[in-house]
């Protein structure tokens, strides 16, 4: 195999996946207990939450126009708190909780989309502002008191081993992967998404209703973040006012590490899935090294900046 | 000293791109040979191989019957071979004399530069163009202070300074005015009489007939033949340059009959740079839009496609419409090929199929039938004789003509009834142009109404039976029948009120 064919097959998503596998075995060098099936499943389970939360971010970044969604963290928190409150631990109300979470995510995403597409507010400003609005709303509604409980069935179906020792969230993540692939590669919306990411003038002159596609994209991002928040509750079992905050920056990093161009128009969800695995492994390795929590955060944050900078630089070189 | 150069089966590849696959040329002292071909046919590559600027991958150069190999331009200059190139090679912050004698300055016996001789020699060279140049052009003038035409002349003098036996002039007349060109041509005649050999590369047909003894034609990197100028015609040369001989004149689109249904009726349209434009367009008609660049032609097409806001009345097939988005116009079977391929027409980093199908994806179901989409795109690519490696390759890997075929093809896949074209042959090679003309004819025969803006007057006059000439956003004149001439078109473009006076 010569260098040219190698480059053709060695796409960024595949590089990320290989990196994830390498990191897993590197973990074994630090701590031999790191390499076993239970640990592997646990890491994929953790990556699944980040992966689901990053799904909407993938769409937003591909849509271009400096697309970014900083409100994912707040939406995750909102969805978890809503489910926690509404169900109050009652298994029969799980459906209602899910519906309420998704509706909230839908509304937040729709507002983001309208602000960005119709009022021409830059995505960074709009979604950062929306983060404040959502966080404030959570405070007003809860008054800071975390009343409620997590239904037992959510934990059973999401976090605990379901089939052959594989937790439900992993199965849901894989299913979401298929749905996202179909959405991006096999639907008119998907084709229009990539088109507006590359060149909005050319897209419009080819009949793409650009504003509509942008609004749909941010709405889907809100929905998917809310789904992630709902799932996360099944794992965390309890809620915090900043439950979703640690996902904001990694959700962007996972997309970028997966080979999606920050300028839009090119990328894939399976890349993001690989990126989520890489970031989760880095996080787990830092834990396995026995670093103090504060130092873990510092190193992880620094690595995220480094990764995004490296990918961004590569982008500049290509242009 | 006489010179006889033969170029035999030269091959030159740049990476995977073949610039020359079979370059051949023969020239001897006292001959002027014109090397001609379309853009990208390999003319410049061939001249750079002769002068040692690039090394060939195969083939032979024979100088006076002996194989030679020039590893650099100095080696070729040593044998009396040099060239004047399109892209200028002068050092802006050096004087005219320093530039001309760079690296072969006249020296004293102690190897110091003989400034006096350099100045004198430079003055002699400049005198060759005396009377056609300004007073500014002196040996001590900095090159940066000279206008493009005089820089080009310095470039020519620089080549002359080595007293070449074979001189290649690559588009050397492009930036010269007519008196300078005339002077250059009389100098060429003198050099020819003095036994120099000259290879003359140009895009201007009239220059070939004025100066050359023979013309060697290149097509797609291949020498297709050499003809004696005395016994050939412009038409024959053009036919050699293009694969299938098609000039606009061959494909005059027939006049559409008066009872053909009206596809488009425009009344008092305004918007962008357009003011108060009215006209009708019938099915099967090719209506030309002419005039100088930027007189509202593009905005007129954009308005009709719903891409910019407009006022006035637009009727499509008798139905009053007011489009607010290109999709509205597309729903009425209207298509628009924009003027700026890269910025408005294509998703450059995306694949060929995605560009072909962008306006049409919804036809393939909620979950696209990819096989059907592939099949349709392939059929269109074959129809347009698109040269491509695969449907999944990015469109920015295509040449200009092929990229334009993708832009056109993506609209033809929708089988439009009204086609709006904004200068579709700009930056397209001559062979592809011929294919476009034939395609336009097929489309009109099938009843498609076409509104066609072109910056190439020959195209408008050759293809259309009616041309609207725009100036300052208004229709200044409508040319039909006997008034479809260059002079009428130019007169109307310039806003002359009575065309007959100007013509």
HADDOCK unambig.tbl for C-alpha pairs under 7 A between the chains (distance, minus, plus):
assign (segid A and resid 186 and name CA) (segid B and resid 367 and name CA) 5.37 0.50 0.50
assign (segid A and resid 186 and name CA) (segid B and resid 368 and name CA) 5.07 0.50 0.50
assign (segid A and resid 187 and name CA) (segid B and resid 366 and name CA) 6.02 0.50 0.50
assign (segid A and resid 187 and name CA) (segid B and resid 367 and name CA) 5.30 0.50 0.50
assign (segid A and resid 187 and name CA) (segid B and resid 368 and name CA) 5.84 0.50 0.50
assign (segid A and resid 188 and name CA) (segid B and resid 361 and name CA) 5.58 0.50 0.50
assign (segid A and resid 188 and name CA) (segid B and resid 362 and name CA) 5.78 0.50 0.50
assign (segid A and resid 195 and name CA) (segid B and resid 347 and name CA) 6.65 0.50 0.50
assign (segid A and resid 198 and name CA) (segid B and resid 347 and name CA) 6.09 0.50 0.50
assign (segid A and resid 199 and name CA) (segid B and resid 347 and name CA) 6.22 0.50 0.50
assign (segid A and resid 201 and name CA) (segid B and resid 344 and name CA) 5.65 0.50 0.50
assign (segid A and resid 202 and name CA) (segid B and resid 343 and name CA) 6.54 0.50 0.50
assign (segid A and resid 202 and name CA) (segid B and resid 344 and name CA) 4.18 0.50 0.50
assign (segid A and resid 202 and name CA) (segid B and resid 345 and name CA) 5.19 0.50 0.50
assign (segid A and resid 202 and name CA) (segid B and resid 346 and name CA) 6.04 0.50 0.50
assign (segid A and resid 202 and name CA) (segid B and resid 347 and name CA) 6.90 0.50 0.50
assign (segid A and resid 204 and name CA) (segid B and resid 326 and name CA) 6.99 0.50 0.50
assign (segid A and resid 205 and name CA) (segid B and resid 326 and name CA) 6.08 0.50 0.50
assign (segid A and resid 205 and name CA) (segid B and resid 344 and name CA) 6.94 0.50 0.50
assign (segid A and resid 206 and name CA) (segid B and resid 358 and name CA) 6.60 0.50 0.50
assign (segid A and resid 206 and name CA) (segid B and resid 359 and name CA) 5.20 0.50 0.50
assign (segid A and resid 207 and name CA) (segid B and resid 326 and name CA) 5.24 0.50 0.50
assign (segid A and resid 207 and name CA) (segid B and resid 327 and name CA) 4.37 0.50 0.50
assign (segid A and resid 207 and name CA) (segid B and resid 359 and name CA) 5.85 0.50 0.50
